[in-house]
């Protein structure tokens, strides 16, 4: 089962919690990589839009597109759209962001268009709060662990 990990990237440092840190933790939680986790060998595979892009560690703050086969605007759009359309569920992390991520909102729309279950991690008062964006997710929670738990409950028997 494929879970797409959606959330803002532009303006974040590659290794920071807001960019890649939460994705690493969510992958461990969903794929059962944490010791003593009762969900070991879940069959869930997490797909990050940052996979295959470790070279972005050297750029500092990520700012849009870069030269390269996976980081030009066409490749970013194609792969992210493909992931949104082919995932079994999508986890969207927006907690702590102070401006709206247009790319993340587009991904939310792509996944909703093909009726994928979406779980949103976001605190009250977040700039992403919107009547439409708030009606799309099956659940909106405030903690990453809660979001991962909801995804597991949706996908696992």
Buried (B, 14 or more C-beta within 10 A) or exposed (E): BBBBBBBBBBBBBBEEBBBBBBBBBBBBBBBBBEEEBEBEEBEBEBBBBBEEBEEBEEEEEBEEBBEEEBBBEEEBEEBBBEBBEEBBBBBBBBBEBEEBBEBBBBBBEBBBEEEBBBBBBBBEEBEBBEEEBEEBBEBBBEEBEBBBBBBBEBBEE
